[in-house]
Amino acid sequence: VNQRLQILRIMLEEACKQEYLNENPAQFVKPVGGRSKERGVLSLDEVRALLNPMIWPEYKFYAITLLTLATGLRISEVRGLQVSQVHPDHIQVHTAWEEKYGLKEPKCGSIRDLPITSFIYEALQEVIKTTGATQIVFFGARHSSPMTKSWIEIKLYRALAMIGISEEERRKRNIAFHSLRHTTN
């Protein structure tokens, strides 16, 4: 219900911008069940510490974090990134991976090309080269499927602990993988 309300708010806001409406009536509607807890974000110092490749036991998890903080990708988009979608100056976000459906379009059909720096391109190429990726950049136990969402999250939470964010603090601040996207935004 709250997702539908948010969509309606956006649609009605656009109607206001187009001058079909004078005021957005959805702005007065409160979400069902109150507001959900706001997703935590990392400070600039925490981001700097997290982007130290030496704290990561495996380079590919550093690369996932670097890519996510640079582009704001969702975890499903990271998991669905194909080797063929990595280019020297951009990545194509044309696929995402969902457990129920496998490879599919990104959320809300948000297919897009995102610019990346040569540093990020080189990091992705290092992952592809060292892991032998041929289809999925960040593959799991099998080359044909991505690493699990929980595995990526566990590695992130361990890195957060290494930079001084305890599990208790992480939970209190509501920091999860999606927080990287919120931090970027």
C-alpha positions in Angstrom: 0.0 0.0 0.0 2.8 2.4 0.9 4.6 1.7 -2.4 1.4 2.4 -4.3 0.9 5.6 -2.4 4.5 6.7 -3.2 3.8 6.0 -6.9 0.6 7.9 -6.8 2.4 10.9 -5.1 5.0 10.9 -7.9 2.3 10.8 -10.6 0.2 13.6 -9.0 3.4 15.7 -8.5 4.1 15.4 -12.2 0.4 16.4 -12.9 1.1 19.5 -10.7 4.3 20.3 -12.7 2.3 20.0 -15.9 -0.3 22.3 -14.4 -3.1 19.8 -14.6 -3.5 20.2 -10.8 -2.8 23.1 -8.5 -1.9 20.9 -5.5 -0.9 17.3 -4.9 -3.7 15.8 -2.8 -1.5 12.7 -2.0 0.9 14.9 0.1 -1.7 14.8 2.9 -2.1 11.1 3.0 -0.1 9.4 5.7 1.6 6.0 5.0 -0.1 2.9 6.4 1.5 1.8 9.7 3.4 5.0 10.1 6.8 5.6 8.6 9.3 2.8 8.3 12.7 3.2 9.9 14.9 5.3 7.6 17.8 3.5 6.0 21.1 4.4 7.5 23.9 6.1 5.5 27.6 6.1 5.9 29.7 9.2 6.7 32.4 10.3 4.3 35.1 9.0 6.7 33.3 5.6 6.8 33.2 5.4 3.0 36.9 6.2 2.8 37.7 3.4 5.3 35.4 1.0 3.5 37.1 1.7 0.2 40.5 0.5 1.6 41.1 -2.8 -0.4 43.2 -4.1 2.4 40.2 -4.6 4.7 38.5 -7.0 2.3 39.5 -10.7 2.4 38.6 -11.0 -1.3 39.1 -8.3 -3.9 35.7 -9.0 -5.6 33.9 -7.8 -2.5 35.9 -4.6 -2.5 35.0 -4.2 -6.2 31.3 -4.7 -5.4 31.4 -2.0 -2.7 33.4 0.4 -4.9 31.0 -0.1 -7.9 27.9 0.3 -5.7 29.2 3.4 -3.9 30.2 5.0 -7.3 26.9 4.2 -9.1 24.2 3.6 -6.6 23.4 0.1 -8.0 20.8 -2.1 -6.2 22.1 -5.4 -5.0 20.0 -7.2 -7.6 21.7 -5.1 -10.3 25.2 -5.9 -9.0 24.2 -9.6 -9.0 22.9 -9.4 -12.5 25.8 -7.5 -14.0 27.1 -9.4 -17.1 30.7 -9.4 -18.4 29.4 -8.1 -21.7 27.8 -5.0 -20.0 31.2 -3.7 -18.6 32.8 -1.1 -20.9 35.8 1.1 -20.4 33.7 4.2 -19.7 30.3 2.9 -18.6 28.3 -0.1 -17.5 25.0 -1.2 -18.9 22.5 -1.8 -16.2 20.1 -3.9 -18.4 19.7 -6.9 -16.1 19.1 -7.7 -12.4 19.0 -11.0 -10.6 16.0 -12.0 -8.4 15.9 -15.4 -6.7 12.3 -16.2 -7.9 12.9 -15.1 -11.5 16.6 -15.3 -12.3 17.9 -12.7 -14.7 15.4 -10.0 -15.5 15.0 -6.3 -16.2 16.0 -4.0 -13.3 13.4 -2.7 -10.9 10.7 -0.6 -12.5 12.3 -1.2 -15.9 15.1 1.2 -15.0 17.4 0.1 -17.8 20.3 2.6 -18.1 23.9 3.1 -18.9 26.0 4.5 -16.1 29.4 6.2 -16.5 32.3 4.7 -14.6 35.9 5.9 -14.2 38.9 4.0 -15.6 39.7 3.1 -11.9 36.4 1.2 -11.6 36.7 -0.3 -15.0 40.1 -1.7 -14.0 38.7 -3.0 -10.8 36.0 -4.9 -12.6 38.5 -6.2 -15.2 40.6 -7.5 -12.3 37.6 -9.4 -10.9 36.8 -10.8 -14.3 40.4 -11.8 -15.0 41.1 -13.4 -11.5 37.8 -15.2 -11.2 37.5 -16.3 -14.8 34.1 -14.8 -15.2 32.6 -15.3 -18.6 28.9 -14.4 -18.1 28.1 -13.0 -14.7 30.7 -10.7 -13.2 30.1 -11.6 -9.6 29.2 -15.3 -9.9 28.6 -17.7 -7.1 29.2 -21.4 -6.7 28.4 -21.9 -10.4 29.5 -19.6 -13.2 25.9 -19.3 -14.4 24.4 -17.8 -11.3 25.5 -14.9 -9.1 26.8 -15.1 -5.6 24.0 -15.0 -3.0 22.6 -11.8 -1.6 23.3 -13.0 1.9 27.0 -13.8 1.1 27.5 -10.2 -0.2 25.8 -8.8 2.9 27.9 -10.9 5.3 31.1 -9.7 3.7 29.9 -6.1 3.9 29.0 -6.5 7.5 32.4 -8.0 8.3 34.1 -5.0 6.6 31.9 -2.6 8.5 33.1 -4.2 11.7 36.7 -3.9 10.6 36.2 -0.1 10.2 34.6 0.2 13.7 30.9 -0.2 13.0 29.9 -3.0 15.3 26.9 -5.3 14.6 25.0 -3.6 17.3 25.7 -0.1 15.9 25.0 -1.3 12.3 21.5 -2.5 13.4 20.9 0.6 15.4 21.8 2.8 12.5 19.8 0.5 10.1 22.8 0.0 7.8 22.4 -2.7 5.2 23.7 -3.2 1.7 21.0 -0.9 0.3 22.5 1.8 2.5 25.4 2.1 0.0 22.8 3.2 -2.5 21.4 5.7 -0.1 24.9 7.0 0.8 25.6 7.6 -2.9 22.3 9.4 -3.4 
